[in-house]
Amino acid sequence: MISIHQIYQQVIVEHLDFIVIGTMFFFTASILLLLFLSLLQLFIEARRNRIKRKEKAYIQQINSYIFLGKNEITLNSKDDHYALIDAIIELNHFISKQDRDKIIEIMAQFELEDFLLKHYKRSFFKLSKRFYLSKLLFISSPRLKTFYAQQMQQSNFEGMLYAINSFAEQVQDHHDLQLILNILEANYARGISLKFCEFVFTEAFHSAPTQEIKFFLEKLYTQEHSLLLLKGIISAIGDMNYIELKEDIDKFYIRYHDDKLFLVTYIRTLYKMSVENCSLVKDAYLQADPVIRINLSKYALALCPDAFHTLYLYMFDTNYYVRRNFFEALKVEGITREEIESIVLQRSPTKMDDRFFLDAINAFFPKAVA
């Protein structure tokens, strides 16, 4: 039987030179690899800083073109393309849609969309493909509308959301609006929020002509869709302050007025549009649902300025948020402490000593110190 000592002699001692050489080779290779990675990191960092400096310069040049009409932009390298694209993406967050036309001209001049699409399609590695895709989804170009529509129907959830937003900025007609609705509805269960739906349709309504939005709503009324998405659409119309569409959203209210959350959305939308509707306030202010009362207490006086003599009951509501919202609304409407005390003395004199009432009126309408 071979002993451990014999094994040591045969394997270690007899091959000691080879082991030492192998160890030195491995150590040297490690040092060289570390040196290579360090140099690569320095190169990448230097290139990133160079692109960042060029991006800042291009931002100034783009602003000069937008506001002064001076187009001094030149591209001499691939890095220049990246820097200009990054500058455009940065400015897209701050400039108006009218000024974006100038940026679209710049993109056409240097064929930036084609540059990105070509590299995106040729990319073999997934990370590289995502890099170019992120640029494509953020430059917001009408020439990429078809590309955005394709990406909206991809399985990658995050990319799909960005594509929907980019497509919304290029909407032209009710067919485009319908496509957005279909994509959102098909993917809503994956985690799309109501706020995102509202944001997307607000962007889309900015781009679409009013008549096309009306066509979209008329068709929408004849279809069955998720009420959650309908709420997002109605809210977006309120955000846009589209008075021309009031009759259209009224139809949806008549159809869905029994749904508590849709009623709340309708109330908020009328408020955003500065529309008065005393009959709505009269019909809804005694609703048992606290969410409806909370919203009415905040918006009802704007919807119906003469409703104070009816809504004074909200000053004694069992729900804290109803009371607080209503007192805040009274302050906004310029109603004085004297007027509040007068109506309470007339209608509910026993409530003058109500603890909740006294706390609220003293907080929002403190007595003047003599």
N, C-alpha and C positions, 0 to 999 in steps of 0.2 A: 504494500500500500504506500502510495506516494505521500510524503509528509508535506506540511505547509512550508517548511524550510526549503525542500526540494523545488516546490512550485515557485517560491520566491526567487531561487537561484536561476531556474530555467526561464521564467517570464520577465522578471524585473532586472536582475543583475546582468544577464546575458544580453538584454536589449536596452540597457541603460542609455547608450549613446543615441539610439533611435528615439527613445522617450524624451531625452533632453532636447534633441533637434526639433521634435514635434511640438514640444511645449514652447520653445523659442519661436517657432513658426507661427503657432497660434497666437502668442503674445504680440508678435510683430504685426500680424494681420489685424488683430484687435485694435492696436494703436493706429494703424493706417486707416481702418474703417472709421474709427472715432474722428480722426483728423479729416477724412473725406466728408463725414456727416457735418462736422463743424463748419468746414468751408462751404458746403452746400447750404447750410442754414444762413451763413453770412451772405451768400449770393442771393438767396431767396429774400432775405430781409432787405438787402440793398435794392433789389428789384422792386419790392413792394413800396419802399420809401420813394423810389424814383417815380413809380406810377402815381403815388399819392401826390407828389409835388406837381406832376403834370396835370393831374385831375384838378387841383386848385387853380392852376393857370388856365385850364379850359373853362372852368366855372366863370372866371373873370371875362374870358373871351366870349362866352355864350351870352353873358349879361350885356356885354358891350354890343353884341349883335342884336339882342332883343330890344334894348332901350336906345341905342345910338345908331343902329343900322350898319355897324362896322363888322364885317366878317373877315377876321384875320386868322381863322383856324386852319391849321395844316396838320397832316398826318404823315409821319415818316417811318413808322415802325409798327409792329404788332402791339407793342406796349402802348403806343400812342392811341391805338384803337380802344384798348382796355380802359385807358385813362379817360378818354372822351366819353365812352359808354358810362363809366362810373359817374362822371360829372353830370351827364344827362339824367341818370337815375336819381342823383342827389337833388337836382333842381326840380324834378317832377313833383317833389313833395311840397314845394313852396310857391311855385308860379301859378298863375291863372291859366284856365283852359285856352284863353285867347293867345297867351304868350307861348303855349305849347306848339302852336302852328309853326313858329320860328324854329323850335327844336326839331320838329318833324322835317322841316326843310334841311336842317343840318344832317339828320340821319340819312335823308335821301341823297344828299350831296356826296357823302362818303360811303353810302351803301352799307350802313352798319347792320341793318337787319340781315342782309345777305351774308355778311361776315360772320355773324353769330350763328345763323342757321347752318351755314356750311360746316363750321367747326362742331356744332352740336350733332349733326348727322354723321360726321366722320369720326366722332369720339368713340373709342372702343371701351375705355374704362368707365365704370359707372360714376365715379367721383368727378371725372372730367365732364361727363355728360350733364351731371347735375349743376356743375359750375356754369356752363353755357345756358342751361335752361333757366337758372335763376336770373341771368342777365336778360334773357328774352322776355321773361314774365314781368320784368320791372321797367323796361324802357317804354312801354305803353305806346305802341305804334299802330295806326290803322292798317298798315300794310301787313301786320301780323294777325289780323282778326281771324283768318281761317286757322292759323296755327293755334291761337287761343281756344277756338272752338274745339279743335282736336284734343288739346290738353285737358279741357274741361271734362272729357269723357274717359280720361285715363284712370287707372286704379289707384295711383299714388294720391293719398288724401290731401296732403299738404300742397302738393303741386296743383291739384285740382282747385283748391280754394284760391290760390294766387291767379290761376288762369281765369276763374270766374270773375274775379275783380278786374283783371285786365280787359276781359271781353266786355264787361259792363261799361267801361269807359269808351268803347267803340260802338255801342248800340246805335242802330239807325232806324229800326222799324219794330212793329209789334211782333214780327217773327223772331227777332233777336230776344225780345223780352220773354216770349214764350219759351225759348230754348233755355234761358237762365232759370225760369221757373221749373221746367222739367228736370233740369240737372239738380237743382236744390231739393226738389221733392224726392227724387230718386235716392239722394244721399243724406237726407235729413237725419235719419236714424244713426248715421255714423258719427254724429257729434257736431253738426252744423247748428250754431246758435241762432235764436230769433234776432238778436242784435246784428249778427253778420248778414242775415237776410235783409234786414232793414237798410243796412249800410250799402249793400250791393245794389238794391233797387234805387236807393237815393242816387248813387253814381250813374246807374242806367238812365234814370229819369232826367238827369242833367244832360245826357247826350241825345236822348230821343225827342223828336218833335212832339208837342202836346197832342196833336191829332193821332199820332201813332200810339201814344199812351191810352187815349180814349178807345181806340180799336182794341188794344190789349185788354182793357178793363171790360169792354162789352163782351168779348169772347170769354173772358174769365168768369163772367157772371153766369154763363150758360154751362160751365163745367163744374165738376166736383173736385175740390182741392182741399188740402189740409188747412184748417182754420189758422194754424200757427203761421203758415206762410202768408195767408191773406192778411193777417195782422201786420206782418212785416211790410207788405205792400202798402196798406192803408197808412201805416206810420210814416213810410217814406214819402207819400204824397203830402202828409202834414209837414214833414221836414222841408219839403220843397215849396210849401206855401202856395200850392196850386189851387187857387180859388176856382179856376175854370173846371176843375174836376169834382167840385163839391157834390153836384147832382149824381155823379157816378158812384161816389162812396156812400151817398145816402141810400142808394139801392141796396148796397151790401148791408147797411145797418138795418134796413127794413127786413131783410132776409134772415139776418143772424142776431137780431136784437135780444133774443132769449139767452144767448151765450154771454155769460158774465164778463169774461176776459175780452171778448170782442167789443162789448159795450164800453169797457174801459179804454180800449184802443181808440174807439170812435170819439169818446169824450176828449182824449188828449189831442187827437188830430184836429178837431174843431177848434180847440184852444190854440194850437200852433198856427192855424189858418186865420185866427182872430175873427171867427164866425160866432155870432150870437144865436142862441137857440134856447129860449125860455121853456118851450114845451118839453124839450128833452130833460131839462133840470127838474121840471114839475113832475114828470113821469118817473124819474129815477131816484130822487133825493131820499126817499124813505126805504130804499132797498135794504134788505137785511144783510146782504153780503158786505162785509167790512171793506173789501178792496174797492168796491164801487163808491162807498161813502168816503173813503180816504181820498180818492181821486176827485170826486165832486167837491169835497170840502176845499180842495186846492184850486180847482178850475171853475167852479160853478158861477162865482161872482163875475168872472170875465165872460162867461157864456151868457149870463143874464144879470146885468148890473142891478136890476130891481128886485133880485131874489133874496135880499138880506132879510126882509120881513118874514120870509118863509123859512129860510135856512138858519135862522137864529138858533134853532134847536141843536145845531151842530156844536154850539158852545157848551152844551151839557152832555154830549155824546159819551157813551161808556168807553169808546175807543180813544186812547190818548192821541193817536196820530190824526184822527178826525178833528179833534179839538185844536191841536196845535196848527194843523194846516189851515183851518178856518180862520183862526186869529191872525195868522200870517197873511192870508188873503184879504182880511179886513184892513190890515195895515197898508197893503199894496193899493187897495181901492181908495184909500184916504178917509175911511170912516173913523170918526173920533170916539174917544171913550164916552163922551157925553151921549152920543147917538146910541152907542151900545147899551149903556145903562138905561136910557129912555125906553128902548124897545123891550128890554127885559122887564122893566117896571110895568109896562103896558100888558105884555103877553104872559109872563111867568114871574110875578113879583116874589114868589116864594124861593125862586132860584137866586135871588140877589145875595143870599148867604151861602150859596153852594161853594164848597171848598175848592173843587176843580175850577169852577168859573172864576173865583177870586184869584187863585194862583195864576191863571192864564191872563186875565185882564191886567193884573198888576205887573206881570212880566212883559207883556207886549205894549201896554198903555199905562205906564206908571203915572201916578198923580204928580203934578208939578209941585216942586218944593217952594213954599212961600218964602 
